[in-house]
Amino acid sequence: MIDFDPDRDGRPAPSPCINVCQMDPQSGLCEGCLRSLDEIAQWGAADEEQRRTVWRAILRRKGEVPMWQSDENRGAI
């Protein structure tokens, strides 16, 4: 589990990738990190604020995406 709070953590935003790289066709999000293909592709060139914005979206999605609401997947990120 990657423990990162984009609004409170002073460290540089870490990559949310957990090496489970499979896109869900229904949501269009990676099943491992809950990022879109655009977010994944742009991560390397993103500045710190852009990365924190992506993290905020991931944390929001975590509560919205059905596959992340089961006990076995909860907390993977």
ZIHU-V90484 format. One record per residue. N is the residue number from 1. PSI is psi in degrees with one decimal (999 if undefined). Layout:
<<N;PSI> <N;PSI>>
This chain:
<<1;133.3> <2;119.6> <3;104.0> <4;128.7> <5;109.6> <6;-16.4> <7;-14.1> <8;-21.6> <9;127.2> <10;-10.5> <11;157.4> <12;144.6> <13;121.0> <14;158.8> <15;134.9> <16;-2.4> <17;131.2> <18;20.4> <19;34.7> <20;77.6> <21;86.5> <22;124.4> <23;132.9> <24;118.8> <25;-28.1> <26;-47.0> <27;-23.5> <28;15.5> <29;151.6> <30;134.0> <31;-19.3> <32;-43.1> <33;-3.2> <34;30.5> <35;154.6> <36;166.9> <37;-40.3> <38;-43.2> <39;-39.5> <40;-47.4> <41;-33.9> <42;-8.9> <43;-45.8> <44;-31.3> <45;-4.0> <46;143.5> <47;175.6> <48;-42.6> <49;-38.0> <50;-40.0> <51;-40.1> <52;-34.8> <53;-41.4> <54;-43.1> <55;-40.9> <56;-40.7> <57;-40.8> <58;-47.0> <59;-35.8> <60;-46.3> <61;-33.9> <62;-34.5> <63;-10.7> <64;-28.8> <65;120.1> <66;-38.7> <67;-19.9> <68;1.7> <69;-3.7> <70;155.3> <71;-35.3> <72;-26.0> <73;-17.5> <74;130.5> <75;6.6> <76;-29.4> <77;999>>
